[in-house]
Structure formats: C-alpha cells, structure tokens
Amino acid sequence: MQVKNEDIIKVHYTGKFEDGEVFDSSIDREPMIFQTGTGMMIPGFDKGVIGMKVGDKKEIAVVAAEGYGEIDPTRVIEMPLEKFPEGHKPEIGMHMELVDQNQHVVPAVITEIKKEAVILDANHPLAGKNVVFNVELLEIGCEMPEQHHHHHGEGGCGCTTERKEDNVDSCDSNGGCGGCGH
C-alpha cells in the first residue's frame, strides 16, 4: 500500500538546512501524524511522501516556494515605539505576537531598533530557505489525534524554531497571517 492524497499517515522526520544543520526532528519524541493533501503540511513535504510505503525512508528536498515560502517584504513592519507595550524594552531578536486585521495572531521578531520605531519581521523563520527532510514512513491509515485537527499550512512540518518565553502583549498590525505561524 502506498501513500496517496487524503491518507492519514505517521512519520518520523528530521528537517535540515542545505548545509546539514538540523532545525527540527521527531526522532526523540512522538512521530508526526497528518493527513496528506489537505494543507496540514508544507506543500513540498506533502508531495514528497506521496507514493511511499510503510518502512520506506526518503530524503525530500524542498525549495523555499514549496516550503515555508519566499521572504515577503510586506511582512516586514515598522512599528512606532509609542505603540510598543508599556514596561517592555525592545531588543533585537525579541519575539512578539501581533494581531492582524482579521484578529489572527501573527508571530514576529524584532530585527532592528530605530530612534522612534522598531522593525518587525512576520515572515516564517524558515521563509526563503531551501530545506531537506529525511522521512521514515511508519504507518498509513492511522487515527488522527484530536489535538492535530488544525492546519499548519505555511507553518507546518513541526518546525519548533525556539521562541523566547517573554512574549510581549499583542499589538495591532497590518502584517497579515500566512498560516498559524507555528
């Protein structure tokens, strides 16, 4: 039996940059379960598992456009310092949660501090990067755990890029949401 669209599958994976540096892996935790062809995963990963059989191991190269997207300059936002939450000092690398015009939470990181504003980047941390996944197919036709019934779209494939725990209160923005931003 081979993986086809809309199958629920269980995989172990390791995500790497092209230079071999690992950015995420399920090897030391529970395998990932998802439904193919439904937008739960980045397109390149989703397409890459089609045709695999249980026990198969495969390397899937994913270009930025089929992965976490190209860098979108409209997701780089200048926010006046007076809108910065009171009691928080902006620092480069600080993670914030913005709220877009549709009330979606959009994660962003401070990339620059100017005299009267901060520059926030709401692109996915892996946007613009080609990545490689080593995937092992463990099961086809498994049950989808209840907590996994949401879509990861552009944020998919379990990316666990670490975020600082001192997230700042939400701020208004026109950043737009390209997925759950996981």
C-alpha positions as CSV (number, residue, x, y, z in Angstrom):
1,M,0.0,0.0,0.0
2,Q,1.4,3.4,-1.0
3,V,0.6,6.9,0.4
4,K,-2.0,8.8,-1.6
5,N,-3.8,12.1,-1.1
6,E,-6.0,12.3,2.0
7,D,-4.3,9.3,3.7
8,I,-3.6,9.8,7.4
9,I,0.0,8.8,8.0
10,K,2.6,8.6,10.7
11,V,6.2,9.6,10.1
12,H,9.4,10.3,11.8
13,Y,11.3,13.1,10.2
14,T,14.5,15.2,10.5
15,G,14.4,18.7,9.0
16,K,17.8,20.1,7.9
17,F,19.1,23.2,6.1
18,E,21.0,22.5,2.9
19,D,24.3,22.6,4.8
20,G,23.1,19.7,7.0
21,E,22.3,21.7,10.2
22,V,19.3,20.1,11.8
23,F,16.5,22.6,12.7
24,D,13.8,20.0,13.9
25,S,13.3,16.3,14.4
26,S,10.7,14.0,15.7
27,I,13.2,11.2,16.4
28,D,13.4,11.8,20.2
29,R,9.7,12.4,20.6
30,E,6.4,11.1,19.2
31,P,6.1,10.6,15.5
32,M,4.1,13.2,13.5
33,I,0.7,12.3,12.3
34,F,-1.0,14.2,9.5
35,Q,-3.4,13.9,6.6
36,T,-1.8,14.3,3.2
37,G,-3.2,16.7,0.5
38,T,-5.2,18.8,3.0
39,G,-2.9,21.7,3.6
40,M,-1.7,20.5,7.0
41,M,1.9,20.4,5.8
42,I,4.1,22.5,3.7
43,P,3.5,21.6,0.0
44,G,6.9,20.1,-0.7
45,F,6.8,17.8,2.3
46,D,3.2,16.8,1.5
47,K,4.0,15.9,-2.2
48,G,7.3,14.2,-1.1
49,V,5.5,11.5,0.9
50,I,3.1,10.5,-1.8
51,G,4.0,7.0,-3.1
52,M,5.9,6.0,-0.1
53,K,5.3,2.6,1.5
54,V,5.4,1.7,5.2
55,G,9.1,1.2,6.1
56,D,10.4,3.5,3.3
57,K,13.0,6.1,4.2
58,K,13.3,9.0,1.8
59,E,15.2,12.3,1.6
60,I,12.8,15.1,0.4
61,A,14.4,18.3,-0.8
62,V,12.0,21.3,-0.5
63,V,12.7,24.6,-2.2
64,A,11.5,27.8,-0.3
65,A,8.5,28.3,-2.6
66,E,7.2,24.8,-1.8
67,G,8.3,25.0,1.9
68,Y,7.9,27.9,4.2
69,G,7.5,30.5,1.4
70,E,9.8,33.2,0.0
71,I,10.6,36.2,2.1
72,D,7.7,38.6,1.8
73,P,8.7,42.2,2.2
74,T,5.1,43.2,3.1
75,R,5.5,41.1,6.2
76,V,8.3,43.4,7.5
77,I,6.6,46.1,9.5
78,E,7.7,49.3,11.1
79,M,6.0,49.9,14.4
80,P,6.4,53.3,16.2
81,L,7.9,52.9,19.6
82,E,4.9,54.7,21.2
83,K,2.8,51.6,20.2
84,F,5.3,49.3,21.9
85,P,3.8,47.7,25.1
86,E,4.5,49.8,28.2
87,G,7.0,48.3,30.5
88,H,8.8,46.3,27.8
89,K,12.1,47.3,26.4
90,P,12.5,46.3,22.7
91,E,15.5,44.1,21.9
92,I,16.7,42.7,18.6
93,G,15.6,39.1,18.4
94,M,12.7,39.6,20.8
95,H,9.6,37.7,19.7
96,M,6.2,39.3,19.7
97,E,2.7,38.3,18.8
98,L,0.8,40.8,16.6
99,V,-2.9,40.7,15.8
100,D,-3.8,41.3,12.2
101,Q,-6.9,43.0,10.8
102,N,-8.7,39.6,10.9
103,Q,-7.8,39.1,14.6
104,H,-5.3,36.3,13.7
105,V,-2.2,36.1,15.9
106,V,0.9,36.6,13.8
107,P,4.3,35.9,15.4
108,A,7.0,38.4,14.6
109,V,10.6,39.1,15.7
110,I,12.3,42.5,16.2
111,T,15.1,42.8,13.6
112,E,16.0,46.4,14.0
113,I,15.5,49.2,16.5
114,K,15.4,52.8,15.2
115,K,15.3,56.0,17.1
116,E,11.5,56.2,17.0
117,A,10.4,52.7,15.7
118,V,11.1,49.0,15.7
119,I,11.3,46.8,12.6
120,L,9.3,43.6,13.0
121,D,9.6,40.6,10.6
122,A,6.5,38.5,10.5
123,N,7.8,36.0,7.9
124,H,8.1,32.4,9.0
125,P,11.6,31.9,10.5
126,L,12.4,29.4,7.6
127,A,11.0,31.7,4.8
128,G,13.4,32.0,1.9
129,K,15.3,28.8,2.8
130,N,15.6,25.6,0.9
131,V,15.3,22.6,3.3
132,V,15.7,18.9,3.3
133,F,13.7,16.3,5.3
134,N,14.7,12.8,6.0
135,V,11.4,10.9,6.4
136,E,10.6,7.4,7.5
137,L,7.0,6.3,6.9
138,L,5.8,4.3,9.9
139,E,2.1,3.8,9.2
140,I,-0.7,4.5,6.7
141,G,-4.3,4.8,7.8
142,C,-3.8,5.6,11.4
143,E,-6.0,7.6,13.7
144,M,-5.7,11.4,13.8
145,P,-5.2,12.6,17.4
146,E,-7.8,15.1,18.4
147,Q,-5.3,17.9,19.0
148,H,-4.0,17.6,15.5
149,H,-7.2,18.6,13.7
150,H,-5.8,22.0,12.8
151,H,-3.8,23.0,9.7
152,H,-0.2,24.1,9.7
153,G,-0.1,25.4,6.1
154,E,3.0,27.6,5.8
155,G,4.0,26.8,9.4
156,G,3.7,23.0,9.1
157,C,6.1,20.2,9.5
158,G,6.6,20.6,13.2
159,C,9.0,23.5,12.9
160,T,10.0,24.2,16.5
161,T,12.1,27.2,16.0
162,E,12.6,28.3,19.5
163,R,10.8,31.5,20.7
164,K,11.6,33.5,23.8
165,E,9.2,32.8,26.6
166,D,8.9,36.5,27.3
167,N,6.4,37.2,24.5
168,V,5.1,40.8,24.5
169,D,1.4,41.6,24.6
170,S,-0.3,41.8,21.2
171,C,0.0,44.9,19.1
172,D,-2.1,46.0,16.1
173,S,-0.5,45.4,12.7
174,N,-1.3,45.0,9.1
175,G,1.1,42.1,8.9
176,G,-1.4,39.5,7.6
177,C,-1.4,35.9,8.5
178,G,0.1,33.2,6.2
179,G,-0.9,30.3,8.5
180,C,-0.8,29.5,12.1
181,G,2.9,30.6,12.2
182,H,3.9,27.5,14.2
